[in-house]
Amino acid sequence: MREIFLPFLTWFGLINKDTLKADFFAGLTGAVIVLPQGVAFAAIAGLPPEYGLYTAMITPIIAGLFGSSLHLISGPTTAISLVVFSAISRYAEPGSAQFVQMVLTLTFLAGIYQLVLGLVKMGKVVNFVSHTVVIGFTAGAAILIATSQMKHVLGIKIPQGESFVHTWMDVFMGIPSINLSILGVAIFTMLSALVMKRYLPKMPHLLFGMVMGSLASMVLGGEANGIKYVGEIPGHLPPLSLPEFSFAAIKQLASGAFAVALLGLIEAVSIARSIATKSHQRLDGNQEFIGQGLSNIVGSFFSSYAGSGSFTRSGINYSSGAKTPMSAIFAAIFLALIVLLVAPLAAYLPVAAMGGIILLVAYNLIDFHHIKHILESSRSETSILATTFFATLFLELEFAIYIGVILSLVIFLMRTSLPNIADLAPDPNEPRHKLAEVAEVGLPECPQLKIIRIDMSIYFGSLDKVQRELACIAEKQGIKHVLIVGEGINFIDLAGAEMLIQEAKSLKAIGGGLYIQGVKNKVFDFMDRIDFLADFGEGNIFSSKEAALHSLSLRMNPDICATCTKRIFRECAKLPGA
């Protein structure tokens, strides 16, 4: 219980003078980076800009204290922001008090989902969701984000709530009315940020782009030429807030909150694991679920909206030399100090400059390298990628997440439902006549005993494949005795056990038998618990290949053995005519 609710006690012991120094500077770097990102992400979510900064102050502290990763930095993210906007914008006007209230409720519900999943030990569920789902969804989300900014970077009037297709139709129809001053500010902002990133990659290029965009807007005449500004951001710490707990609100937002929770968990755990492979840290997926859940629950009471792990900030945090989650706490503290000092300057930040920054963020979301690799290497993963990508563009975002997750699970089940079944025979070139694959080495087989190895598991999904293989051996090959080498069987469920008993009885009825050798301890323990051995026959279960072949050689038809020319087993040397 202490490890679950007080996990920070395990890394408090790592803190010393050196780690505090490293975490201090890593936190300072993270605070500067998240300042423009927080404002941009809030805009994507349809919230006033300060809410992105509030989220970047509260979420990383709670997630750092109650998660398991030493380097993961949580806070507002692009994908989560877009899902939040999609889930709430159908019910309330973005930026309104009602919209903010519903976002806080959505955040609270998402946190509850995540906390419950962590407490019931569902952390490994993320392993069954293909990372391709995240890549496809993020690529689609990036295009949607870029689409949503067209009105801000072009100065074209586009009605609120337009679909992806209709928005681009409006863009093409509005080309003659593009405001060149607004477009100029957006382009200059992007170019400034790109040049800074190219020549000074360690500097906060997005922040630099915003500053240059503000200067460009002044040169181009500002509001006199139609350039709008973000407006002054309140320069204070996150105020207390209260989500709505009415039954109507919870019912209305439950589905969207689950989509936010699921995407947030996939993002956070995936990012934490990618960094853990470099830092050689062992993660606890369940604890990450708990940390993310508590961060959203607590955040909803401090004017924060749903957050998750940030790949950019987490990667920079690790590369900056962070040693413990104290870096996340330092980053939040520094961000609060920066906000208190520079928040009024947002009054000079053009909406077009913000749009340009968001376009850069959207472009960087698309993982071109992995998309190319998926398209070239795997049809099944390509289908997941394409389905999730197009569902993100043309369907409700939460529905797109569900489709991608369900499709990845279906493909996983399809793969496990087709276990590899290999024919085995003794290899005479091996000192102990080790069993080898017949097709691979080209070995002769016994006409009376078929030896097969089943890789993966025997469960309800793979029964059809295993049954068809056993039926083919008995009916088409005319072999009545079948030995299953069980070293590759990970588990057997109740349906699988019942199937094996049924096949054993069928083979026994025609004068043969089904036998198993070398199952793993956990598989044998399961068999023992369900009284499998009594129905299957204890004499048909063997611990070693030698014991199995010695026993089964005595059950073969001696007349067939007398005329057999194969003689592949050592026991065959003792038979007449050998």
C-alpha positions as CSV (number, residue, x, y, z in Angstrom):
1,M,0.0,0.0,0.0
2,R,2.9,2.4,0.8
3,E,4.4,1.7,-2.6
4,I,1.1,2.6,-4.3
5,F,0.2,5.8,-2.6
6,L,3.7,7.0,-1.4
7,P,6.0,5.9,-4.3
8,F,8.1,9.1,-4.0
9,L,9.6,7.6,-0.8
10,T,11.5,5.2,-3.0
11,W,13.3,7.9,-4.9
12,F,13.7,10.4,-2.1
13,G,16.7,8.4,-1.1
14,L,18.4,9.2,-4.4
15,I,18.4,12.9,-3.7
16,N,21.7,14.6,-2.9
17,K,23.6,17.7,-3.8
18,D,24.6,16.5,-7.2
19,T,21.1,15.3,-8.2
20,L,19.5,18.5,-7.0
21,K,21.9,20.6,-9.1
22,A,21.1,18.4,-12.2
23,D,17.4,18.5,-11.6
24,F,17.5,22.3,-11.0
25,F,18.9,23.1,-14.4
26,A,16.8,20.4,-16.2
27,G,13.7,22.0,-14.6
28,L,14.7,25.5,-15.6
29,T,15.1,24.3,-19.2
30,G,11.7,22.5,-19.1
31,A,10.0,25.6,-17.8
32,V,11.2,27.8,-20.6
33,I,10.2,25.2,-23.2
34,V,6.7,24.6,-21.8
35,L,5.8,28.3,-21.6
36,P,4.9,28.7,-25.4
37,Q,3.7,25.1,-25.6
38,G,1.3,25.6,-22.7
39,V,-0.3,28.6,-24.4
40,A,-0.5,26.8,-27.7
41,F,-2.0,23.7,-26.3
42,A,-4.6,25.6,-24.5
43,A,-5.6,27.3,-27.7
44,I,-5.9,23.8,-29.4
45,A,-8.2,22.7,-26.5
46,G,-10.4,25.8,-26.9
47,L,-9.4,27.2,-23.5
48,P,-8.0,30.6,-22.5
49,P,-4.2,30.5,-22.7
50,E,-3.6,30.5,-18.9
51,Y,-5.2,27.1,-18.5
52,G,-2.4,25.5,-20.5
53,L,0.1,27.1,-18.1
54,Y,-1.9,26.0,-15.0
55,T,-1.9,22.4,-16.3
56,A,1.9,22.6,-16.8
57,M,2.3,23.7,-13.2
58,I,0.1,21.2,-11.4
59,T,0.1,18.0,-13.5
60,P,3.9,17.3,-13.6
61,I,4.2,17.7,-9.8
62,I,1.5,15.2,-9.0
63,A,2.4,12.8,-11.8
64,G,6.1,13.0,-10.7
65,L,5.3,12.3,-7.1
66,F,2.9,9.4,-7.7
67,G,4.2,7.8,-10.9
68,S,7.1,5.4,-11.3
69,S,9.3,7.1,-14.0
70,L,12.2,9.2,-12.9
71,H,12.2,11.2,-16.1
72,L,8.6,11.5,-17.4
73,I,7.2,15.0,-17.5
74,S,3.5,15.3,-17.7
75,G,1.3,18.3,-18.7
76,P,-0.7,19.5,-21.6
77,T,-0.2,17.7,-24.8
78,T,-1.3,18.3,-28.4
79,A,-3.3,15.1,-28.9
80,I,-5.1,15.3,-25.5
81,S,-5.9,18.9,-26.1
82,L,-7.5,18.1,-29.5
83,V,-9.6,15.3,-27.9
84,V,-10.7,17.6,-25.1
85,F,-11.8,20.2,-27.7
86,S,-13.6,17.6,-29.8
87,A,-15.4,16.2,-26.7
88,I,-16.6,19.5,-25.3
89,S,-17.1,21.8,-28.3
90,R,-20.3,20.1,-29.3
91,Y,-21.9,21.1,-26.0
92,A,-20.5,24.6,-25.3
93,E,-18.8,27.5,-27.0
94,P,-15.0,27.2,-26.8
95,G,-13.5,29.6,-24.3
96,S,-16.8,30.2,-22.5
97,A,-17.3,29.7,-18.8
98,Q,-19.5,26.7,-19.5
99,F,-16.8,25.2,-21.7
100,V,-14.2,25.6,-19.0
101,Q,-16.5,24.0,-16.4
102,M,-17.2,21.0,-18.6
103,V,-13.5,20.6,-19.3
104,L,-12.8,20.4,-15.6
105,T,-15.4,17.7,-15.2
106,L,-14.0,15.8,-18.1
107,T,-10.6,16.0,-16.6
108,F,-11.8,14.7,-13.2
109,L,-13.6,11.8,-14.8
110,A,-10.6,10.9,-17.0
111,G,-8.5,10.9,-13.8
112,I,-11.0,8.6,-12.0
113,Y,-10.8,6.1,-14.9
114,Q,-7.0,6.1,-14.9
115,L,-6.8,5.7,-11.1
116,V,-9.2,2.8,-11.1
117,L,-7.4,1.1,-13.9
118,G,-4.2,1.4,-12.0
119,L,-5.6,0.2,-8.7
120,V,-7.0,-2.9,-10.4
121,K,-3.6,-3.7,-11.9
122,M,-4.5,-3.0,-15.5
123,G,-1.2,-1.4,-16.4
124,K,-0.2,-4.2,-18.8
125,V,-3.3,-3.6,-20.9
126,V,-1.3,-0.9,-22.8
127,N,1.0,-3.6,-24.0
128,F,-1.8,-5.0,-26.1
129,V,-2.4,-1.7,-27.9
130,S,-0.2,-1.3,-30.9
131,H,2.0,1.8,-30.9
132,T,0.8,2.2,-34.5
133,V,-2.5,3.3,-33.1
134,V,-0.8,6.3,-31.4
135,I,1.2,7.1,-34.5
136,G,-1.9,7.0,-36.8
137,F,-4.0,9.0,-34.3
138,T,-1.3,11.6,-33.8
139,A,-0.7,12.0,-37.5
140,G,-4.4,12.5,-38.1
141,A,-4.6,14.8,-35.1
142,A,-1.7,16.9,-36.5
143,I,-3.6,17.5,-39.7
144,L,-6.8,18.4,-37.8
145,I,-4.8,20.8,-35.7
146,A,-3.2,22.4,-38.8
147,T,-6.7,22.6,-40.3
148,S,-8.1,24.4,-37.2
149,Q,-5.4,27.1,-37.5
150,M,-6.1,28.0,-41.1
151,K,-8.5,30.8,-40.1
152,H,-5.9,32.3,-37.8
153,V,-2.9,32.2,-40.2
154,L,-4.9,33.3,-43.3
155,G,-7.4,35.7,-41.8
156,I,-10.3,33.8,-43.4
157,K,-13.6,33.6,-41.7
158,I,-14.6,30.0,-41.1
159,P,-17.7,29.1,-39.1
160,Q,-17.1,27.4,-35.7
161,G,-17.6,23.6,-35.6
162,E,-17.0,22.9,-39.3
163,S,-15.9,19.4,-40.3
164,F,-12.5,18.6,-41.7
165,V,-13.7,18.5,-45.3
166,H,-15.9,21.6,-45.0
167,T,-13.1,23.6,-43.4
168,W,-10.9,23.0,-46.4
169,M,-13.7,23.9,-48.7
170,D,-14.1,27.2,-46.9
171,V,-10.3,27.7,-47.1
172,F,-10.2,27.3,-50.9
173,M,-13.3,29.5,-51.3
174,G,-11.7,32.2,-49.1
175,I,-8.4,32.4,-50.9
176,P,-9.2,35.7,-52.5
177,S,-9.9,37.2,-49.1
178,I,-6.6,36.2,-47.4
179,N,-5.2,38.9,-45.1
180,L,-1.6,39.2,-46.2
181,S,-0.5,41.0,-43.0
182,I,-1.8,38.1,-40.9
183,L,-0.2,35.5,-43.2
184,G,3.0,37.5,-43.1
185,V,3.1,37.4,-39.3
186,A,2.4,33.6,-39.2
187,I,5.1,32.9,-41.9
188,F,7.7,35.1,-40.2
189,T,7.0,33.5,-36.8
190,M,7.5,30.0,-38.3
191,L,10.7,31.0,-40.2
192,S,12.2,32.7,-37.1
193,A,11.5,29.6,-35.0
194,L,13.0,27.3,-37.6
195,V,16.1,29.4,-38.0
196,M,16.6,29.4,-34.3
197,K,16.2,25.7,-34.1
198,R,18.6,25.1,-37.0
199,Y,21.5,27.2,-35.7
200,L,20.8,27.3,-31.9
201,P,19.0,24.0,-31.3
202,K,19.4,24.3,-27.5
203,M,17.6,27.6,-27.3
204,P,13.8,27.9,-26.9
205,H,13.0,28.3,-30.6
206,L,9.2,28.4,-30.1
207,L,9.4,31.3,-27.6
208,F,11.8,33.1,-30.0
209,G,9.3,32.7,-32.8
210,M,6.6,34.2,-30.7
211,V,8.7,37.2,-29.9
212,M,9.6,37.7,-33.5
213,G,6.0,37.3,-34.6
214,S,5.0,40.1,-32.1
215,L,7.6,42.4,-33.5
216,A,6.5,41.6,-37.1
217,S,2.9,42.5,-36.2
218,M,4.0,45.9,-34.9
219,V,5.9,46.5,-38.2
220,L,2.9,45.5,-40.2
221,G,0.5,47.9,-38.4
222,G,-1.1,45.6,-35.8
223,E,-4.8,45.9,-35.3
224,A,-5.1,48.6,-37.9
225,N,-4.5,45.9,-40.5
226,G,-6.7,43.3,-38.9
227,I,-4.1,41.6,-36.8
228,K,-5.7,40.3,-33.5
229,Y,-3.9,39.6,-30.3
230,V,-4.2,36.8,-27.7
231,G,-4.8,39.3,-24.9
232,E,-3.2,39.6,-21.4
233,I,-2.8,36.4,-19.5
234,P,-3.6,36.6,-15.7
235,G,-0.3,36.7,-13.9
236,H,-1.2,34.6,-10.9
237,L,-1.0,31.0,-9.7
238,P,-3.6,28.4,-10.6
239,P,-6.9,29.3,-8.8
240,L,-9.1,26.8,-7.1
241,S,-11.8,25.3,-9.2
242,L,-14.7,22.8,-8.8
243,P,-15.8,20.2,-11.4
244,E,-19.5,19.6,-11.8
245,F,-20.6,16.4,-10.2
246,S,-24.2,16.3,-11.4
247,F,-25.5,13.0,-12.9
248,A,-26.4,14.7,-16.1
249,A,-22.8,16.1,-16.6
250,I,-21.2,12.8,-15.7
251,K,-23.5,10.9,-18.2
252,Q,-22.8,13.5,-20.9
253,L,-19.0,13.4,-20.6
254,A,-18.3,9.8,-19.5
255,S,-17.6,8.5,-23.0
256,G,-15.3,11.4,-24.0
257,A,-13.5,11.1,-20.6
258,F,-12.7,7.5,-21.2
259,A,-11.2,8.3,-24.6
260,V,-9.1,11.0,-23.0
261,A,-8.0,8.6,-20.2
262,L,-7.1,5.8,-22.6
263,L,-5.1,8.0,-24.9
264,G,-3.4,9.7,-22.0
265,L,-2.3,6.3,-20.5
266,I,-1.1,5.1,-23.8
267,E,0.9,8.3,-24.4
268,A,2.4,8.4,-20.9
269,V,3.4,4.7,-20.6
270,S,4.8,4.6,-24.1
271,I,6.9,7.7,-23.5
272,A,8.1,6.5,-20.1
273,R,9.1,3.2,-21.5
274,S,11.0,4.7,-24.4
275,I,13.1,6.8,-22.0
276,A,13.5,3.9,-19.5
277,T,15.2,1.9,-22.2
278,K,17.9,4.6,-22.3
279,S,18.1,5.2,-18.5
280,H,17.9,1.4,-17.7
281,Q,15.1,2.0,-15.2
282,R,12.4,-0.6,-14.5
283,L,8.9,0.9,-14.7
284,D,5.7,-0.1,-13.0
285,G,2.8,0.4,-15.5
286,N,0.2,0.2,-12.8
287,Q,1.9,3.0,-10.8
288,E,2.1,5.1,-13.9
289,F,-1.7,4.7,-14.3
290,I,-2.1,5.8,-10.7
291,G,0.2,8.8,-11.1
292,Q,-1.6,10.0,-14.3
293,G,-5.0,9.5,-12.7
294,L,-4.1,11.5,-9.5
295,S,-2.6,14.3,-11.5
296,N,-5.8,14.8,-13.5
297,I,-8.0,14.4,-10.4
298,V,-6.0,17.0,-8.4
299,G,-5.5,19.2,-11.5
300,S,-9.3,19.5,-12.0
301,F,-9.5,21.3,-8.6
302,F,-6.7,23.7,-9.6
303,S,-8.0,25.0,-13.0
304,S,-6.0,22.4,-15.0
305,Y,-7.3,20.3,-17.8
306,A,-6.4,16.8,-18.8
307,G,-2.7,16.1,-19.3
308,S,-0.4,13.2,-20.1
309,G,3.2,12.5,-20.7
310,S,5.0,14.8,-23.1
311,F,7.6,13.2,-25.4
312,T,9.3,16.5,-26.1
313,R,9.6,17.7,-22.5
314,S,10.4,14.2,-21.2
315,G,13.1,13.7,-23.8
316,I,14.7,17.1,-23.1
317,N,14.4,16.5,-19.3
318,Y,16.4,13.3,-19.7
319,S,19.0,14.7,-22.1
320,S,19.4,17.8,-19.8
321,G,20.7,15.4,-17.1
322,A,17.7,15.1,-14.8
323,K,18.1,12.4,-12.1
324,T,14.8,12.3,-10.2
325,P,11.2,13.7,-10.5
326,M,12.5,16.7,-8.6
327,S,13.2,18.1,-12.1
328,A,9.4,18.1,-12.8
329,I,8.8,20.0,-9.5
330,F,11.5,22.5,-10.3
331,A,10.0,23.0,-13.8
332,A,6.6,23.8,-12.3
333,I,8.0,26.2,-9.8
334,F,10.1,28.0,-12.4
335,L,7.1,28.2,-14.7
336,A,5.0,29.8,-12.0
337,L,7.7,32.4,-11.4
338,I,8.0,33.1,-15.1
339,V,4.2,33.5,-15.5
340,L,4.1,36.0,-12.6
341,L,6.7,38.1,-14.4
342,V,5.9,37.8,-18.1
343,A,2.2,37.0,-18.4
344,P,1.1,40.6,-19.1
345,L,3.3,40.5,-22.3
346,A,0.9,38.1,-23.9
347,A,-1.2,41.1,-24.7
348,Y,1.3,41.8,-27.5
349,L,1.2,38.2,-28.9
350,P,-0.6,38.0,-32.2
351,V,-3.1,35.2,-32.8
352,A,-1.4,34.7,-36.2
353,A,1.9,34.1,-34.4
354,M,0.3,31.6,-32.1
355,G,-1.2,29.9,-35.2
356,G,2.2,29.7,-36.8
357,I,3.7,28.1,-33.6
358,I,0.8,25.6,-33.5
359,L,1.5,24.7,-37.2
360,L,5.1,23.8,-36.3
361,V,3.9,21.8,-33.3
362,A,1.5,19.9,-35.6
363,Y,4.1,19.2,-38.2
364,N,6.5,17.8,-35.6
365,L,3.8,15.4,-34.4
366,I,3.9,13.4,-37.6
367,D,6.3,10.6,-37.2
368,F,7.3,10.2,-40.9
369,H,10.1,7.7,-40.2
370,H,7.9,5.2,-38.4
371,I,5.0,5.7,-40.8
372,K,7.4,4.8,-43.7
373,H,8.7,1.8,-41.8
374,I,5.1,0.6,-41.1
375,L,4.0,1.0,-44.7
376,E,7.0,-1.0,-46.0
377,S,7.1,-3.8,-43.4
378,S,3.7,-4.9,-42.2
379,R,0.3,-5.1,-43.9
380,S,-1.6,-5.6,-40.6
381,E,0.1,-2.6,-38.9
382,T,-0.5,-0.6,-42.1
383,S,-4.2,-1.4,-41.8
384,I,-4.2,-0.2,-38.2
385,L,-2.3,2.9,-39.2
386,A,-4.7,3.8,-42.1
387,T,-7.9,3.0,-40.2
388,T,-6.9,5.1,-37.2
389,F,-5.6,7.9,-39.3
390,F,-8.7,8.3,-41.5
391,A,-11.1,7.7,-38.6
392,T,-9.3,10.6,-36.8
393,L,-9.9,12.8,-39.8
394,F,-13.5,11.9,-40.6
395,L,-15.1,10.6,-37.4
396,E,-15.4,11.8,-33.8
397,L,-11.9,11.7,-32.2
398,E,-12.9,9.5,-29.2
399,F,-14.5,7.0,-31.6
400,A,-11.3,7.0,-33.7
401,I,-9.3,6.1,-30.6
402,Y,-11.7,3.2,-29.9
403,I,-11.5,1.9,-33.4
404,G,-7.7,1.9,-33.4
405,V,-7.5,0.2,-30.1
406,I,-10.1,-2.4,-31.0
407,L,-8.5,-3.1,-34.3
408,S,-5.1,-3.6,-32.7
409,L,-6.6,-6.0,-30.2
410,V,-8.4,-7.9,-33.0
411,I,-5.2,-8.3,-35.0
412,F,-3.4,-9.4,-31.8
413,L,-6.0,-12.1,-31.2
414,M,-5.8,-13.1,-34.8
415,R,-2.1,-13.6,-34.5
416,T,-2.3,-15.6,-31.3
417,S,-5.2,-17.7,-32.8
418,L,-2.8,-19.1,-35.4
419,P,0.0,-20.7,-33.4
420,N,2.9,-22.1,-35.2
421,I,2.8,-25.9,-35.3
422,A,6.0,-27.6,-36.3
423,D,6.6,-31.3,-37.1
424,L,9.6,-32.7,-35.2
425,A,11.9,-35.7,-35.6
426,P,15.2,-36.8,-34.1
427,D,18.2,-35.4,-35.9
428,P,20.8,-38.2,-36.3
429,N,23.6,-35.6,-36.7
430,E,23.0,-34.4,-33.1
431,P,24.9,-36.2,-30.3
432,R,21.7,-37.0,-28.4
433,H,19.4,-37.2,-31.4
434,K,17.9,-33.8,-30.5
435,L,14.5,-33.1,-32.0
436,A,14.6,-30.8,-34.9
437,E,12.0,-29.4,-37.3
438,V,11.3,-31.8,-40.2
439,A,10.8,-29.1,-42.8
440,E,13.9,-27.3,-41.8
441,V,16.4,-30.2,-41.8
442,G,14.6,-32.6,-44.1
443,L,14.2,-35.5,-41.6
444,P,12.3,-38.7,-42.0
445,E,9.3,-39.3,-39.7
446,C,7.9,-42.3,-37.8
447,P,4.9,-43.8,-39.6
448,Q,3.1,-44.4,-36.3
449,L,4.1,-41.5,-34.0
450,K,3.7,-37.9,-35.0
451,I,5.7,-35.4,-32.9
452,I,4.6,-31.7,-33.1
453,R,5.6,-28.6,-31.2
454,I,2.9,-25.9,-30.6
455,D,4.3,-22.4,-30.2
456,M,2.2,-19.8,-28.3
457,S,-0.9,-20.8,-26.4
458,I,-3.8,-23.2,-26.6
459,Y,-6.9,-21.1,-25.7
460,F,-10.4,-20.5,-27.1
461,G,-9.0,-18.4,-30.0
462,S,-6.5,-21.0,-31.2
463,L,-8.6,-24.1,-30.8
464,D,-9.7,-24.3,-34.4
465,K,-6.1,-24.3,-35.7
466,V,-5.0,-27.0,-33.2
467,Q,-8.0,-29.2,-33.8
468,R,-7.6,-29.0,-37.6
469,E,-4.0,-30.0,-37.3
470,L,-4.8,-33.0,-35.1
471,A,-7.6,-34.1,-37.4
472,C,-5.3,-33.9,-40.4
473,I,-2.7,-36.1,-38.7
474,A,-5.3,-38.8,-37.8
475,E,-7.5,-38.7,-40.9
476,K,-5.2,-37.7,-43.8
477,Q,-1.9,-39.0,-42.6
478,G,-3.3,-42.1,-40.8
479,I,-1.2,-41.6,-37.7
480,K,-3.0,-42.6,-34.4
481,H,-0.3,-41.5,-31.9
482,V,0.5,-37.8,-31.5
483,L,3.1,-36.4,-29.1
484,I,2.8,-32.7,-28.3
485,V,6.1,-31.0,-27.2
486,G,4.8,-28.3,-24.9
487,E,7.9,-26.2,-24.3
488,G,6.5,-23.4,-26.5
489,I,3.0,-23.4,-24.9
490,N,2.6,-20.3,-22.7
491,F,-0.7,-21.2,-21.2
492,I,-3.8,-23.4,-21.7
493,D,-7.2,-22.1,-20.8
494,L,-10.3,-24.2,-19.8
495,A,-11.5,-24.4,-23.4
496,G,-8.1,-25.6,-24.5
497,A,-7.9,-28.2,-21.8
498,E,-11.3,-29.6,-22.7
499,M,-10.3,-29.7,-26.4
500,L,-7.2,-31.7,-25.6
501,I,-9.2,-34.2,-23.5
502,Q,-11.7,-34.6,-26.4
503,E,-8.9,-35.2,-28.9
504,A,-7.2,-37.7,-26.6
505,K,-10.4,-39.7,-26.3
506,S,-11.0,-39.6,-30.1
507,L,-7.5,-41.0,-30.8
508,K,-7.8,-43.6,-28.0
509,A,-11.1,-44.8,-29.6
510,I,-9.2,-45.7,-32.8
511,G,-6.4,-47.4,-31.0
512,G,-4.0,-44.5,-30.6
513,G,-3.4,-41.7,-28.1
514,L,-2.5,-38.0,-27.5
515,Y,0.5,-37.3,-25.3
516,I,2.1,-34.2,-23.9
517,Q,5.7,-33.6,-22.9
518,G,7.7,-30.8,-21.4
519,V,5.0,-28.3,-20.4
520,K,6.0,-25.3,-18.3
521,N,5.4,-25.4,-14.6
522,K,2.5,-22.8,-14.6
523,V,0.8,-24.8,-17.4
524,F,1.2,-28.0,-15.4
525,D,-0.1,-26.3,-12.2
526,F,-3.2,-25.2,-14.1
527,M,-3.8,-28.7,-15.4
528,D,-3.5,-30.1,-11.9
529,R,-6.0,-27.5,-10.5
530,I,-8.7,-28.5,-13.0
531,D,-8.2,-32.3,-12.7
532,F,-7.0,-32.4,-16.3
533,L,-4.6,-35.3,-15.6
534,A,-7.4,-37.6,-14.5
535,D,-9.4,-37.2,-17.7
536,F,-6.4,-37.0,-20.0
537,G,-4.5,-39.8,-18.3
538,E,-1.4,-39.3,-16.1
539,G,0.4,-41.9,-18.2
540,N,0.1,-39.6,-21.2
541,I,2.0,-36.7,-19.6
542,F,5.8,-36.9,-19.7
543,S,8.5,-34.7,-18.2
544,S,11.3,-35.5,-20.6
545,K,11.6,-36.5,-24.3
546,E,13.6,-39.6,-23.4
547,A,10.8,-40.9,-21.0
548,A,8.2,-40.1,-23.6
549,L,9.8,-41.9,-26.5
550,H,10.8,-44.9,-24.4
551,S,7.2,-45.3,-23.1
552,L,5.5,-44.6,-26.5
553,S,7.8,-47.1,-28.4
554,L,6.2,-49.8,-26.3
555,R,2.7,-48.8,-27.5
556,M,3.4,-48.9,-31.2
557,N,2.1,-51.7,-33.5
558,P,5.0,-54.3,-33.6
559,D,4.0,-55.6,-37.0
560,I,4.4,-52.1,-38.5
561,C,7.7,-51.7,-36.7
562,A,9.0,-55.0,-38.0
563,T,8.7,-53.8,-41.6
564,C,9.6,-50.1,-41.0
565,T,12.6,-48.7,-42.8
566,K,12.7,-45.4,-41.0
567,R,14.0,-46.5,-37.6
568,I,14.5,-42.9,-36.5
569,F,14.4,-43.5,-32.7
570,R,17.1,-45.1,-30.6
571,E,14.5,-47.5,-29.3
572,C,14.1,-48.8,-32.8
573,A,17.5,-50.4,-32.7
574,K,16.2,-53.0,-30.2
575,L,13.3,-54.1,-32.5
576,P,13.4,-57.3,-34.6
577,G,15.0,-56.7,-38.0
578,A,17.1,-53.8,-36.8
